[in-house]
Amino acid sequence: MISPTFASLNAFHALGSNDLNPVVIKNETTIYFTSRRAGGIADSDDVWRAERAAKGDPFGPGHLIVELSSEGTDQPTWVSEDECIAVLNRASHIYIAQRPK
């Protein structure tokens, strides 16, 4: 039987917050996630992002992505490798966000 390997992501976890719905982009240097933490919008579940220099390094602190967050629950489900397109679950509806060109 193969045992999975688990790594703690405590570097960007905020004490007392629920960090959910992790989405790691293909090169594994950026993670998007849902969290309700201080600094968010209207005490709701917002989209946050954390980065690291290389795949084996720990992630840095999480940063709110205002453009993908609202006063409701926002959950990333997929983010393109170039981070220009994101698919979100927002209030039980699917939204696609795209950076303007």
GINOR-V358470 format. One record per backbone hydrogen bond with DSSP energy under -1.0 kcal/mol. NH is the residue of the N-H (numbers start at 1). CO is the residue of the C=O. E is the energy in kcal/mol with one decimal. If there is no record, write none. Layout:
nh:NH co:CO e:E
nh:NH co:CO e:E
This chain:
nh:12 co:9 e:-1.2
nh:17 co:14 e:-2.4
nh:20 co:34 e:-3.0
nh:23 co:32 e:-2.9
nh:25 co:30 e:-2.1
nh:28 co:25 e:-2.6
nh:31 co:50 e:-2.6
nh:32 co:23 e:-3.0
nh:33 co:48 e:-2.2
nh:34 co:20 e:-3.2
nh:35 co:46 e:-2.1
nh:40 co:37 e:-1.7
nh:44 co:41 e:-1.3
nh:46 co:35 e:-2.7
nh:48 co:33 e:-3.1
nh:49 co:63 e:-2.0
nh:50 co:31 e:-2.4
nh:52 co:29 e:-2.1
nh:57 co:54 e:-1.7
nh:60 co:51 e:-3.3
nh:63 co:49 e:-2.5
nh:65 co:47 e:-3.0
nh:68 co:65 e:-1.3
nh:69 co:66 e:-1.4
nh:74 co:45 e:-2.4
nh:75 co:89 e:-2.1
nh:77 co:87 e:-3.1
nh:78 co:87 e:-1.3
nh:80 co:85 e:-2.8
nh:83 co:80 e:-1.7
nh:86 co:97 e:-2.6
nh:87 co:78 e:-3.0
nh:88 co:95 e:-3.1
nh:89 co:75 e:-3.0
nh:90 co:93 e:-3.0
nh:91 co:73 e:-1.1
nh:93 co:90 e:-1.1
nh:95 co:88 e:-2.7
nh:97 co:86 e:-3.3
nh:99 co:84 e:-2.4
